């Protein structure tokens, strides 16, 4: 306390000047509308700048939370979208059409490879999240691969850029379907085979999953027709498909569980 008193005594002239200056400045601002408006505008500018900076910093640190919320929202929308497609498909007009067979689990890629012959992707979901072998994996743009092995907290995914991966797909505008696979050449393209000669194939046509397996629902985007050739000996097209996904730049994924998968397998086994 004594130090504060000593400071005031030592600087009494300067402090008195500062006090009188502030008082005179206040009277000037109050008595002149021009000065008053300038002062208010300056104060608003400074406080606005501080708040903008504060909001920018808050938004930056809140991005992770917002991304998680958006992924959860996308997860819900995808579940509604693909389940509606399944329910409206005439191939599913039976008691199961009143159920919601597809469950979507959001996840994130930890490691990705795309330059090998048999590429594998590692994601941050596993047995603790109810993941099992042969669950489908997609992104917001389209198909990605199939779950291969799982641990408690992680799973490996056989990418579509894996020469052992085979997935049923079709032309979006018709019901002509075949099988997509990869020739181990470019991470941008995969191949669609077994499309019959009678199918009206055109460059730019969209390719989607056919729904003819227990892994993927019908309608998941795959890519577009980049080029095609007719194998005259077999009367089938060999189609090169440009993927919607940039397989070299991936982060968020959705794992698909078909809750009716075991029922379908048991039904097929009884017919064998």
C-alpha positions as CSV (number, residue, x, y, z in Angstrom):
1,X,0.0,0.0,0.0
2,X,2.8,2.4,0.9
3,X,4.4,1.7,-2.5
4,X,1.2,2.8,-4.2
5,X,1.1,6.0,-2.2
6,X,4.8,6.7,-2.9
7,X,4.1,6.1,-6.7
8,X,1.2,8.6,-6.6
9,X,3.3,11.2,-4.8
10,X,6.2,10.9,-7.2
11,X,4.0,11.1,-10.3
12,X,1.3,13.5,-9.0
13,X,1.9,16.0,-11.7
14,X,1.6,13.5,-14.5
15,X,-1.4,11.8,-13.0
16,X,-3.1,15.1,-12.5
17,X,-2.5,16.0,-16.1
18,X,-3.8,12.6,-17.3
19,X,-6.9,13.0,-15.2
20,X,-7.6,16.5,-16.5
21,X,-6.9,15.4,-20.1
22,X,-9.4,12.5,-19.8
23,X,-12.1,14.8,-18.2
24,X,-11.6,17.4,-21.0
25,X,-11.7,14.7,-23.6
26,X,-15.0,13.4,-22.1
27,X,-16.5,16.9,-22.1
28,X,-15.4,17.4,-25.7
29,X,-17.0,14.1,-26.9
30,X,-20.2,14.8,-25.0
31,X,-20.6,18.4,-26.2
32,X,-19.8,17.8,-29.9
33,X,-21.9,15.3,-31.9
34,X,-19.1,14.9,-34.5
35,X,-16.6,13.9,-31.9
36,X,-19.1,11.7,-30.2
37,X,-20.0,9.8,-33.4
38,X,-16.3,9.4,-34.2
39,X,-15.6,8.0,-30.7
40,X,-18.5,5.6,-30.9
41,X,-17.5,4.4,-34.4
42,X,-13.9,3.9,-33.2
43,X,-15.0,2.0,-30.1
44,X,-17.3,-0.2,-32.2
45,X,-14.5,-0.9,-34.7
46,X,-12.1,-2.0,-31.9
47,X,-14.7,-4.1,-30.0
48,X,-15.9,-5.6,-33.3
49,X,-12.3,-6.5,-34.2
50,X,-11.8,-8.2,-30.9
51,X,-15.0,-10.2,-31.1
52,X,-14.2,-11.2,-34.7
53,X,-10.8,-12.4,-33.6
54,X,-12.3,-14.2,-30.7
55,X,-14.9,-15.9,-32.9
56,X,-12.3,-16.9,-35.4
57,X,-10.2,-18.6,-32.7
58,X,-13.3,-20.3,-31.2
59,X,-14.4,-21.5,-34.6
60,X,-11.0,-22.9,-35.4
61,X,-10.8,-24.9,-32.2
62,X,-14.4,-26.0,-32.7
63,X,-13.8,-27.5,-36.2
64,X,-13.2,-31.0,-34.9
65,X,-16.5,-31.0,-32.9
66,X,-18.4,-29.6,-35.9
67,X,-16.9,-32.2,-38.3
68,X,-18.0,-34.9,-35.9
69,X,-21.5,-33.5,-35.8
70,X,-21.7,-33.2,-39.6
71,X,-20.5,-36.8,-40.0
72,X,-23.1,-38.0,-37.5
73,X,-25.8,-36.0,-39.5
74,X,-24.5,-37.5,-42.8
75,X,-24.6,-40.9,-41.2
76,X,-28.3,-40.5,-40.3
77,X,-29.2,-39.1,-43.8
78,X,-27.4,-42.0,-45.6
79,X,-29.2,-44.5,-43.4
80,X,-32.5,-43.0,-44.4
81,X,-31.5,-42.7,-48.1
82,X,-30.4,-46.2,-48.7
83,X,-33.1,-47.8,-46.5
84,X,-35.7,-45.9,-48.5
85,X,-34.2,-47.1,-51.7
86,X,-34.3,-50.7,-50.5
87,X,-37.9,-50.4,-49.3
88,X,-39.1,-48.9,-52.6
89,X,-37.3,-51.5,-54.7
90,X,-39.7,-54.1,-56.1
91,X,-37.2,-56.8,-55.4
92,X,-37.8,-56.3,-51.7
93,X,-41.6,-56.4,-51.6
94,X,-42.0,-58.8,-48.7
95,X,-42.1,-58.6,-44.9
96,X,-38.6,-57.2,-44.7
97,X,-39.5,-54.0,-46.5
98,X,-41.0,-52.7,-43.3
99,X,-37.6,-53.0,-41.5
100,X,-34.5,-50.8,-41.7
101,X,-31.9,-53.4,-42.8
102,X,-28.9,-51.1,-43.2
103,X,-27.1,-49.5,-40.3
104,X,-24.4,-47.0,-40.9
105,X,-21.4,-46.5,-38.6
106,X,-19.2,-43.4,-39.1
107,X,-15.4,-43.8,-38.9
108,X,-12.1,-42.3,-39.9
109,X,-9.2,-43.5,-41.9
110,X,-5.9,-44.0,-40.0
111,X,-3.8,-45.4,-42.9
112,X,-4.4,-45.6,-46.6
113,X,-2.5,-47.3,-49.4
114,X,-3.2,-47.0,-53.1
115,X,0.1,-47.8,-54.9
116,X,0.3,-51.5,-54.2
117,X,-1.3,-54.4,-55.9
118,X,-3.5,-55.3,-53.0
119,X,-4.2,-52.1,-51.1
120,X,-5.6,-52.2,-47.6
121,X,-7.1,-49.3,-45.6
122,X,-7.0,-49.1,-41.7
123,X,-10.0,-47.4,-40.0
124,X,-10.6,-46.4,-36.3
125,X,-13.6,-48.7,-35.8
126,X,-13.6,-52.3,-34.7
127,X,-15.3,-55.1,-32.7
128,X,-16.2,-52.6,-30.0
129,X,-18.3,-50.8,-32.6
130,X,-19.9,-54.0,-33.7
131,X,-17.8,-54.2,-36.9
132,X,-17.4,-57.7,-38.5
133,X,-15.9,-59.1,-41.7
134,X,-17.7,-58.4,-44.9
135,X,-19.3,-55.1,-43.8
136,X,-19.3,-52.6,-46.7
137,X,-17.4,-49.3,-46.4
138,X,-18.2,-46.1,-48.3
139,X,-17.5,-42.4,-48.2
140,X,-19.7,-39.4,-48.9
141,X,-18.8,-39.7,-52.6
142,X,-19.1,-43.5,-53.1
143,X,-17.9,-47.0,-52.6
144,X,-14.6,-47.7,-50.8
145,X,-14.2,-51.3,-50.0
146,X,-15.1,-54.3,-47.7
147,X,-14.1,-54.9,-44.1
148,X,-11.6,-57.8,-43.9
149,X,-10.2,-58.2,-40.4
150,X,-11.1,-56.5,-37.1
151,X,-9.5,-55.9,-33.7
152,X,-11.1,-54.3,-30.6
153,X,-10.8,-50.7,-31.9
154,X,-9.7,-51.0,-35.5
155,X,-10.5,-52.8,-38.8
156,X,-8.7,-53.4,-42.1
157,X,-10.6,-52.7,-45.3
158,X,-9.9,-54.3,-48.6
159,X,-10.0,-51.3,-50.9
160,X,-11.6,-51.3,-54.3
161,X,-8.0,-50.9,-55.4
162,X,-7.3,-54.4,-54.4
163,X,-7.0,-57.1,-57.1
164,X,-8.9,-59.6,-54.9
165,X,-11.9,-57.4,-54.4
166,X,-15.1,-58.2,-56.4
167,X,-18.3,-56.2,-56.0
168,X,-21.6,-56.4,-57.9
169,X,-22.4,-53.2,-59.8
170,X,-24.7,-52.0,-62.6
171,X,-25.5,-49.3,-65.0
172,X,-27.6,-46.7,-63.2
173,X,-30.0,-46.2,-66.1
174,X,-30.7,-49.9,-66.6
175,X,-30.7,-53.2,-64.6
176,X,-27.7,-54.7,-66.5
177,X,-25.2,-55.7,-63.9
178,X,-21.7,-57.1,-63.7
179,X,-18.7,-57.2,-61.5
180,X,-16.2,-54.4,-60.6
181,X,-12.5,-55.2,-60.0
182,X,-9.1,-53.5,-60.4
183,X,-6.3,-54.1,-62.9
184,X,-3.6,-52.6,-60.6
185,X,-2.8,-49.8,-63.0
186,X,-4.3,-46.5,-62.0
187,X,-5.9,-45.5,-58.6
188,X,-8.4,-43.4,-60.6
189,X,-10.0,-46.3,-62.6
190,X,-11.5,-49.7,-62.0
191,X,-13.0,-52.2,-64.4
192,X,-16.6,-53.4,-64.8
193,X,-17.0,-56.7,-66.7
194,X,-19.9,-59.1,-67.6
195,X,-22.2,-56.3,-68.9
196,X,-23.9,-58.0,-71.9
197,X,-23.7,-56.6,-75.5
198,X,-27.4,-55.7,-75.5
199,X,-26.8,-53.1,-72.7
200,X,-26.9,-49.5,-74.0
201,X,-23.5,-48.4,-72.7
202,X,-22.5,-44.7,-73.2
203,X,-19.4,-42.8,-72.0
204,X,-20.3,-40.8,-69.0
205,X,-23.0,-43.3,-67.8
206,X,-23.1,-43.6,-64.0
207,X,-22.2,-46.9,-62.3
208,X,-23.8,-47.8,-59.0
209,X,-23.8,-50.9,-56.7
210,X,-26.5,-53.4,-57.8
211,X,-27.8,-54.5,-54.4
212,X,-27.4,-58.1,-55.5
213,X,-25.2,-59.0,-52.5
214,X,-25.6,-58.8,-48.7
215,X,-22.9,-56.3,-48.4
216,X,-23.9,-53.1,-50.2
217,X,-27.4,-51.6,-50.7
218,X,-28.4,-50.8,-54.2
219,X,-27.5,-47.3,-55.5
220,X,-24.2,-46.6,-53.8
221,X,-22.2,-44.4,-56.4
222,X,-19.1,-46.0,-57.9
223,X,-18.1,-43.9,-60.9
224,X,-18.7,-43.0,-64.5
225,X,-17.9,-44.9,-67.7
226,X,-14.6,-43.6,-69.1
227,X,-14.2,-46.0,-72.0
228,X,-15.5,-49.4,-73.1
229,X,-14.7,-52.2,-75.5
230,X,-16.8,-55.1,-76.7
231,X,-15.3,-58.6,-76.3
232,X,-16.8,-60.1,-79.5
233,X,-15.9,-63.6,-78.5
234,X,-17.8,-63.4,-75.2
235,X,-20.4,-60.7,-76.2
236,X,-19.6,-58.8,-73.1
237,X,-18.3,-55.3,-72.5
238,X,-15.1,-54.5,-70.8
239,X,-15.7,-51.1,-69.2
240,X,-13.2,-48.7,-67.6
241,X,-14.9,-46.8,-64.8
242,X,-13.5,-43.5,-63.4
243,X,-14.1,-43.6,-59.6
244,X,-16.0,-40.8,-57.9
245,X,-13.7,-41.2,-54.9
246,X,-10.2,-39.7,-55.0
247,X,-8.5,-42.8,-53.5
248,X,-5.4,-40.8,-52.7
249,X,-7.2,-38.3,-50.5
250,X,-9.6,-40.0,-48.0
251,X,-10.5,-39.3,-44.4
252,X,-14.1,-40.0,-43.3
253,X,-15.9,-43.2,-44.0
254,X,-19.2,-45.0,-43.3
255,X,-19.3,-48.7,-42.5
256,X,-22.5,-50.5,-43.6
257,X,-24.1,-53.3,-41.7
258,X,-26.8,-55.3,-43.3
259,X,-28.8,-56.5,-40.3
260,X,-30.7,-59.0,-42.5
261,X,-27.5,-60.6,-43.8
262,X,-27.7,-63.8,-41.8
263,X,-31.3,-64.3,-42.7
264,X,-30.5,-63.9,-46.4
265,X,-27.5,-66.3,-46.1
266,X,-29.6,-69.0,-44.3
267,X,-32.3,-68.6,-46.9
268,X,-29.8,-69.1,-49.8
269,X,-28.1,-72.1,-48.0
270,X,-31.5,-73.8,-47.7
271,X,-32.0,-73.5,-51.5
272,X,-28.5,-74.9,-52.4
